[in-house]
Amino acid sequence: MISEITKKLKAYEIDPGVKVVVLKGNGKAFCAGGDVVASYICMVAGHWSYAASSYKKQVVLDYIVGTYGKPVVALIHGIVMGGGAGLSMNGALKIVTENTAFAMPETSIGHFVDVGASYFLSRLPGFLGEYLGLTGTKIRGPDMVACGLATHFVLSKDLHLVESALDEVTSSDTCKISKVIRIYEHKPDVKQDGVYSRLEIINKCFSRKTVEEILSSLESEAGNRAEKWILEAIKSMKAASPISLKLSLKSIREGRTQSLDQCLARDYNICCHIMRRTVSTDYFEGTRAMLLDKENTPPKWEPARLELVSDEMVGRYFSRVDEDDWESLQLPPRSNSVDMMRPKL
């Protein structure tokens, strides 16, 4: 599927008859992520480089979407996670509905927030990106618009009207296309207890330097105010892979001052180390326990505790893969570079 989408995008980009590209899911979800189990099977069979090759195609696709010469509109109806987030969030225009649910739950299976998440999460207000990346918290369409993950909110019953209107556009001007979408836009119902209302405490806790300090800060807040979302954040972080949490935090922090291509290159580098099992087997253990066996017992992470994950261990994921035939990510040349946005603080 990734190869087919890439092929079509390349063709549409040079076709003068195509003014805008619309991405949508075929079913109740936009995209719940890549085929983790298929990658797991390849890696167990000793073919980690084959799984890495498939992942390379995915991040190249994300880069093409992020640097596309024409507006890419993602109609995000239903669940969008992992690979689906990389495909949609890196585009120019993101339409969500009352049924949209976004999450990056990678740390729960021993992975890390990848597919360009360190780029788009680090550009959210304050330290909201760290909160979403480390806890895997699910947020809805209205909150996505409020925090900047999405650009437009449309009721699900009107999506077909938006799609029909986009089918008739005669310009590739992003502002004009956004104006067309706004005809069908609906004011999102942002709940008072939604994620955006938590920003003050999120900034206080997730601005800390280390995962340990973030968790300690959350626990202090829980002692002062036992709000459900704080307790859930603590619970999810304690259940996640310790090394995945530290990888994700370092990646998001580095992404704050990097371009999309730099973020994707780092994602590929880290992912190769994960698939190769350079330092830890947590991705294998998490996939087995959470997606294959679906046991009631939690995965057995190694290292098992945050304090056992050293800076040296984390740093190895950011270094070159020690294989003679391994090559770092080479992204295709693009004429439409991404603006270097600064994170919102």
N, C-alpha and C positions, 0 to 999 in steps of 0.2 A: 504493500500500500504506500509506504514512504517513497519508494522509487517512482511509483505512478504519479503521486502528487507532485513530486519534484519535476518530473518530465512535463506535466501539464503546465505548471507554473512557468517554466522556462519558455514554453511555447506561447503562452498567453502574454508574457512580458514583451515579446517582440511583435505580437499581432496588433496592428493598428486598430482593428475592429473591437478589441477588448479594452474597455475603459476602467473596469474595476473587477476585482476577483473576490468572490464570496466563498467563505469556508463554513461548512455546517456539518453536523453529525447526522448520520442516517439511523435515527432511532430516538430513544428517550434521552440519550446523553450526547454531549458534544464529543467527548473522548475521555475515558477514564484512565488513560495512560498507555504506555507501551506494553508489549507482551513480555512481562518479567519472567514468567514461567519458561517460555521458549529460550530466553537467554540463560536461565538457570540450567536447563537441560544441556545446552551447548557447553557450558562451563564445567559441569559435572563430568561430561564426556572428555574433558581435557582440551576443548577447543575454545579457549577464552578469546583468542584473537578473532575468531569468526563472530562471536558475540560483540566484540569491540568494533568490528567492521560494520555490523548492523547499526550500532549506536552512532558511529561516525556519520552514516547516512542521515540519521535523525537530526543531529546537530547542524549538519550542512543545510538541511531543509529549514530548520529554525532560522539560520542565518539568511537564507534566501528570502524568507518571509519578512525578516527584520530589515532587510535592505532593498525591498522590492521597489521597482521603478513605477509601480502603479498602486493605488490604494488597495489594501487587503482588508476586507470586512469579515470579521468572525461573528457568526450568529451563534452565540453560546447559550444554548437551551439545555438545561439538565446539568449533569455532572461534568466538571472539567478538572482533571488532575494530571500530575506528572507530565508525560509527553504531550498530552492535550493542551496543557497550560503553556508549554514551550511553543507549540504551534500557533496558539491564539494570542498569547500575551505579548509576543514580539512583533505583532502586526500593528498597523496604524489605527484601526477602528475596531472596537470591541463592543458588541451589543449583547446585553444580558437581559434576563427576564426575571419574573418572580419565582421561577422554578430553577434558576441557575444556582449551582453550588460549586465553589472553588476550594481546593485544598492542595497542599504539597506534603503528603504524609510519608515521605521517603524514609525519614529516620526511624519509623516504626518497623521497617523491614531491613534495617542495617545498611541502607543506602544513604544518599545525601541529596540536598535540593539542587538539581541539575537542570539541563535543557535551557540554560540562560536565566534561571531563577535568580542567580546572584546579581544579575543585571536589573531585572524588573522588580524584584522584591526590595533591593537596596534603594530604589527610587521612590518608595512609598513614604508617606509622612513619618517623620521621626524614626522610631525603631520598630515600626509595625512589621516590616519585612522579616526582622529577626524573630519576632513573635510568631508569625505565620509559619516560618521555615522550621523553627525548633519544636513547635508544639503540634504542627499538622492540623491546626484548627480550621474547621470548615466555615466559610463565610458565604452569605447569600448575595444575590444580584444587587439589591439596594446598597449594601455595604461596599461592594466592589466599585460601584460608581462613586460613592462618597469618598473612598480612599484613593481613587485614581487607577485602580486595576482595570476598570472598564470605562468606556467613553459615553455610552448611551444606555438608557433603560427603556425597554419597550415591553408591553404586555405580550405574553406568549400568543394570545389570540390574534395579534396584529403582525406577527413575524412574517406571515405569507404576504402581507401587504408591503412590508419593507422590501422583501425579496423581489417582488414584482416591480416596485419603484426603482430599485437598483438595476434591474434588467433593462430599464429604459434610459439610463443616464447616457449622456453624450460627451461627458468630460471626465478627465482623470484628475481633476482638481480636488484634493482632499477636502477643502473647505466647502466646496459645492456639494460634494457627496454627503458630508456631515449635515449640511442644511436639509438635504432630502430626508435623511434619517430622522431629523428633528421634527418633521411633520407628524411622525407617528410616536414620538417620544412621550413618555408618561412620567410624572413625578414619582420617584421611588419612595416607598414607605420605609424610611430609615428608622428602625426601632430605637427607643431611648436607651435600651441596654445593649445596643449593637456594638460591634467591634470598635467603631470610631469613637464611641463614648468612653472607651477604656484607655484611650491614648495616653493620658497623663500617667497612669500607673504603668502602662506598657513601656513608655519612655524611661520611667524611673528604674524599672527592673531590667529591661533588655538593652539598655545602654551600657550595662556593666561589661567589663573587659573580658571575662571568661564565663564559660557555661556554669561553672561552680558558683560564681558570684551572682549570676542571673537567677539560678535556682534558690540560692540563699535569700536573695532579695524578695523573690516570690513568696517564700515561706514566711518571711517577716511580714509581708503584706497580708498573708492569709491569717496570721495571728492577730492582726489589727481589724481586718474585715474579711470574714469568711465568705466572700463572694464565690458563686459557683464557677465562674470562668477562671478564677485564679486557682482554685482547687483542681480544676480539670487540666489547666496548663501544667501544674506540678505533677499530676498523675501521668500525663502523656510523656513528659520529659523523663520521668523516672522509669518509665516502661521502655523508652527508646534505647537504641544502641548508643553507648557512651561515645564511641569513636565517631559515629555518624553525627552526633550533636556537635562535636568539636570541629569536624570537617565542614559542616554546614555553616557554623558561625564564622569560621575563618574565610570561607568562600564568599559569603554575603558581605563581610567587612571589606574584603579586597575588591569586590564588585562595585563598591561605592565610588571608586575613582577610576574604574576601567571601562573600556568600550565593550560593545556586545561581542565583537570577535575575540577579544581577550578573555571574556568570561566563558565563552563557548570552548575556546582552546583549553582553558583550565578544567572545565567540566570533563572534556574528553580525556585529559591526562589523569584526573582523579579516577574516572570510571575505569580506565584501563588497569590501574593499580587495584581497584576493587575486584574486577573480574579475574585478575591474575592472582589475587590473594597475596599480595606483596606483604601486607602487615597483618590483616585480620580476615577471618572467614565469616564475619557478621552478616554480610549480604546473603550468603548461602544459607546460614542458619535462620535468618529472618524470613527469607522466601520459603524455606521448607516449613517452618513452624506456622507462619501466618497465612500463606497462600496455598500450600500443598496439603500438609497434614491437618492444618487448621485445628491444632490441639488447644485444649483448655489451659495447658501449661505455657508460660511465656517462653520466648526464645532464650537460649543460654548464650548471652553475649560474652565475648572475650576480646579485650579486657572487660570485666564485669562491672567496674566502677569508674566513675569519671577521674578520680585521683590516680588511677592506674594508667590512664592515657597520657603519655608524655608529649611534650612539644615536638620531640624528635620523631615520634611515631606519626604524628599528624603531618609534619613537614615532609616526610617521605612520599606522601600522596601528591605533593606539589612538585616533586622532582621528576626528572626524566625516567621513563621506564627502562630498566636495564635489560634490554633485549636487542641483539644485533640488528634484527630486521624491523624493529619498531620505529615508527616515524610519528612526530608530533602532528597535530591536526593542521592540514593545509586547506584553508577555505578558498572557495573560488573568487576570483577578482570581481568586484561589484562597482558599478558606476555611481550607485546611489548609497552613499555611506550614511550610517546612523548618526544623528546628532549626539554629541557627548553630553547628555543630561547630567546634571548634578543631583545628588539625592536631596530630598526635602527634609530639612531638620528643623 
